[in-house]
Amino acid sequence: MQPLTNEQIEKLASKSGVKRVAVENFLGTLDERAGRKGSMWNLRNDSLSYKWNAATVEAILDGIKLAFGV
């Protein structure tokens, strides 16, 4: 895993319709030990719990892919 830079997170959090705080918090705390699959699972659970919109989920997904080189 390659930790995301503040600039990368900011770019993802700035997309139209995205809940900025959700993207910043989620991507700023990605855990290498959880791996890509664990991060995707956390995204699924959090998105359902917090009722994130599609733009927010997509931005976080893009960040996970970027961090894990997918």
Stockholm file with secondary structure:
# STOCKHOLM 1.0

chainA/1-70         MQPLTNEQIEKLASKSGVKRVAVENFLGTLDERAGRKGSMWNLRNDSLSYKWNAATVEAILDGIKLAFGV
#=GR chainA/1-70 SS CCCCCHHHHHHHHTSTTCCHHHHHHHHHTCCTTTHHHHHHHHHHHHHHHHTCCHHHHHHHHHHHHHHTTC
#=GC SS_cons        CCCCCHHHHHHHHTSTTCCHHHHHHHHHTCCTTTHHHHHHHHHHHHHHHHTCCHHHHHHHHHHHHHHTTC
//
